[in-house]
Amino acid sequence: MVPSTAFRVQRSPRGLPQSRTGPKEFDRGHYAKTLRLIQRAQNWGALTDDKRAEFAYLKARSLERQGDASAARQLYRYLLEQHPTSEYAYLAMRRDPATTPAEPTKG
């Protein structure tokens, strides 16, 4: 495992960025640093859908811990709308029961 003092991002064989430590700073309670590191990783380049969902969930949790429940809810909704089959959408529903998948429209 990579030292937990940094949020390391490295390129996969296909050239996509991959996080190596992610939630370490979050687990330590360093929420502002977690948000900065997520932003840096997102700016690195193209992300897989799984990484986008992971970063959105971790960002929502960090914002929630900083007291910004409204921004966290927006990210939880984003997960349900854009990544409905990911494990992070399921976790988002568990974090905020008011956030539920959108009802399909009847045509």
C-alpha positions as CSV (number, residue, x, y, z in Angstrom):
1,M,0.0,0.0,0.0
2,V,1.1,3.5,-0.7
3,P,2.0,5.8,2.2
4,S,-1.2,7.4,3.5
5,T,0.2,10.9,3.7
6,A,-0.7,11.5,0.0
7,F,-3.5,10.9,-2.4
8,R,-1.5,9.3,-5.1
9,V,-2.8,9.1,-8.6
10,Q,-1.0,7.1,-11.2
11,R,-1.8,6.1,-14.8
12,S,-3.2,2.7,-15.5
13,P,-1.8,0.7,-18.5
14,R,-4.6,2.4,-20.6
15,G,-3.6,5.9,-19.5
16,L,-6.5,6.5,-17.1
17,P,-5.8,7.9,-13.6
18,Q,-6.2,5.5,-10.7
19,S,-6.3,6.6,-7.1
20,R,-4.1,4.5,-4.8
21,T,-5.0,5.8,-1.3
22,G,-8.2,7.8,-1.6
23,P,-10.0,7.7,1.7
24,K,-6.9,7.7,4.0
25,E,-7.1,11.5,4.7
26,F,-10.9,11.2,5.1
27,D,-10.4,8.5,7.7
28,R,-8.0,10.8,9.6
29,G,-10.6,13.5,9.7
30,H,-8.8,15.8,7.2
31,Y,-11.9,16.7,5.2
32,A,-10.6,19.9,3.5
33,K,-7.4,18.1,2.4
34,T,-9.6,15.2,1.1
35,L,-11.5,17.7,-1.0
36,R,-8.3,19.3,-2.4
37,L,-6.9,15.9,-3.2
38,I,-10.1,14.8,-5.0
39,Q,-10.0,18.0,-7.0
40,R,-6.4,17.3,-8.0
41,A,-7.2,13.8,-9.0
42,Q,-10.2,14.9,-11.1
43,N,-8.0,17.5,-12.8
44,W,-5.5,14.8,-13.7
45,G,-7.4,13.6,-16.7
46,A,-10.1,11.2,-17.8
47,L,-11.7,9.1,-15.1
48,T,-13.5,5.8,-15.3
49,D,-17.2,5.8,-14.2
50,D,-16.2,3.9,-11.1
51,K,-13.6,6.5,-10.1
52,R,-16.1,9.4,-10.8
53,A,-18.6,7.7,-8.5
54,E,-16.0,6.9,-5.8
55,F,-14.8,10.5,-5.8
56,A,-18.3,11.9,-5.8
57,Y,-19.2,9.8,-2.8
58,L,-16.0,10.7,-0.9
59,K,-16.5,14.3,-1.7
60,A,-20.1,14.1,-0.4
61,R,-19.0,12.5,2.8
62,S,-16.3,15.1,3.3
63,L,-18.8,18.0,2.7
64,E,-21.3,16.3,5.1
65,R,-18.6,16.2,7.8
66,Q,-17.8,19.8,7.2
67,G,-21.5,20.7,7.8
68,D,-22.5,21.3,4.2
69,A,-25.4,18.8,4.1
70,S,-27.0,20.5,1.1
71,A,-24.0,20.1,-1.1
72,A,-23.6,16.5,0.1
73,R,-27.3,15.7,-0.8
74,Q,-26.7,17.1,-4.3
75,L,-23.8,14.7,-4.8
76,Y,-25.8,11.8,-3.4
77,R,-28.5,12.7,-6.0
78,Y,-25.9,12.9,-8.7
79,L,-24.7,9.3,-7.7
80,L,-28.3,8.0,-8.0
81,E,-28.9,9.7,-11.3
82,Q,-25.6,9.2,-13.0
83,H,-24.3,6.0,-11.4
84,P,-27.4,4.1,-10.3
85,T,-25.9,0.7,-10.5
86,S,-22.7,1.5,-8.6
87,E,-22.0,0.6,-5.0
88,Y,-21.7,4.3,-4.3
89,A,-25.3,4.9,-5.3
90,Y,-26.4,2.3,-2.7
91,L,-24.1,3.9,-0.1
92,A,-25.6,7.3,-1.0
93,M,-29.1,6.0,-0.3
94,R,-28.0,4.7,3.0
95,R,-26.3,8.0,4.0
96,D,-29.4,10.1,3.1
97,P,-32.7,8.2,3.1
98,A,-34.4,11.3,1.7
99,T,-32.3,10.7,-1.5
100,T,-34.1,8.1,-3.5
101,P,-33.9,7.1,-7.1
102,A,-36.0,9.1,-9.5
103,E,-39.3,7.5,-10.5
104,P,-39.5,6.5,-14.1
105,T,-41.8,8.8,-16.1
106,K,-44.8,7.2,-17.7
107,G,-45.3,8.0,-21.4
